[in-house]
């Protein structure tokens, strides 16, 4: 059985002024890359008529690493092992170059997105040195709202 890990935002992350913000970024190591099994983003808005938040999952070349708010160690939640995968959350400067693979619109009025990827169809970035060595979860809200997000992966 593969070891399972989770990386989450440190606290409520502010999405401000229609600017896309990387919430969680998983960066492959030289010998392993994350197999993402679940992602989630939730919002604390209170206005029922608020315009939806665009949420993307995709890949990053990490040509520019960006500036994460923190770089948490992935938390082991099942199995045994260690990982060489690194992470960043709550970015203040975006990593580059980003290519969205999937996207959703989620209401900011207490909206919740949880995606569990089917077995054998989980997104997985390249190994370090590959074209797309990072996998990101990003939000873009037209109006200010706070977000909490996580990515669960196997290694």
Buried (B, 14 or more C-beta within 10 A) or exposed (E): EEBBBBBBBEEBBEBEEEEBBBBBBBBBBEEBBBBBBBBBBBBEBEEEEBEBBBBBBBBBBBEEBBEBBEEBEBEBEEEEEEBBBBBBBBBEEBBEEBEBEEEBEBBBBEBEBEBEBEEEEBBBBBBBEBEBBBBBBBBBBBBEBBBBBBBBBBB
